[in-house]
């Protein structure tokens, strides 16, 4: 689940902020942060493998939708569609993280949530 969440956040933050994709180092640090926080989360250990797989798949599917729409709208310079996918990315960030997408970013050190 940690890897799927890393992909989800990297895609959604990139699309929402309309910024370059995070570097490999940033993404690795993001994964390590998420993996560490999940290791301390007891409720995740109570999930069945099927439930974990469903969460993983859902995160990947949503990431793929945002990435595809965002990428195509960037390549075709379709600003109205780009804005739709930026709004979707922001809503997905807020849904998963419980914070406004304007407060979230991915830097070289990983995930940063501004106060």
N, C-alpha and C positions, 0 to 999 in steps of 0.2 A: 504494500500500500504506500510505503514511503516514496518509492520511485515514481509511482503513478501520481502522487500528490506533488512531487517535485516538478514533473512534466506539466501538470495542470497549472501550477502557480507560475512557472516560467513562461508558458504560453499566454496565460491570461494577463500577467503583468506586462509582457512585451506588447501584446495587442492593445491593452488599455492605455498604456503610456505612449504607444507608437514609437518605441525605441528599439535599438538593435537587440537581438537575442543575447541572453547572458552568455558569458564565456564558459568554457568547460570547467574552469576553476570555480566560478560562481555557482554553477549548477551542482558541482560536487559538494561545495560547502552547504548549499541549500539542502541537498539530500541528507548530508550528515546531521544538520540541525533537525530536520523532520524525523529522521530515524532515531535520533537520541530522545526526542520528545515522545515518540511513540513507544519506545522501550520502557518509559516511565509510566505509560498510560495503561492501567490494569484492565480497563474495559475492552481494549483491543485484543487482549489475550483470551477473553471470553468468547470472542466471535468464532464461529465455525469456519473451516477453510472455504466453504461455499460462500459464506457471507463476505469474507475477505476478498474473494475473487470477484464478487459482484461490485464491491466498492471500487476495487482496482479497475475493473472494466468500465464502470461508469465514469470515473475520472479520466480515463484514456479516451473514451468516446467523446466526452465534452471537450477535451483538449483538441481532439482532431477536428471537430466542427469549428471551433474558434480559429484554429490555425489555418484550416483550409479557406474559410471565409475571409479572414484577415489577409492572408497571403495573396489570394486572387484579387481582392479589392485594391491592395497596394500595387500589384503588378499592372492592373488595368487602370490605375488612377481613378477609381470609382469612389469618390469621397462620400456620397450618401451611404453606400454599402459599408465602407470602412467605419463610418460613425455607428452604424448598427452593430457591427462586430465589436467595436470598442465598448459600446454600452453593454452588450452581452457579457464581455469579459469582465467588466466592472461589477455587474450583477452577480456573476459566478464567484468572483473574489469575495464579495460581501457575504454571499450565502455561505460559503465554506469557512471563511475566516472570522466573520462577525465584525469586520472593521471596514470603514470606507476605503475604496480602492485608492483614493488619493494619498492615503497614509501608508501604503505598502509599496516596497520596492525591493529589487534584488541587486545587491552590490557584489563586489569581489568577496566580501566576507559571508555572503549568503543573504538570507531574508532579513529585511529591516522593516520594522513597524514603527512609524513615527508617532509621537504622542501629541 
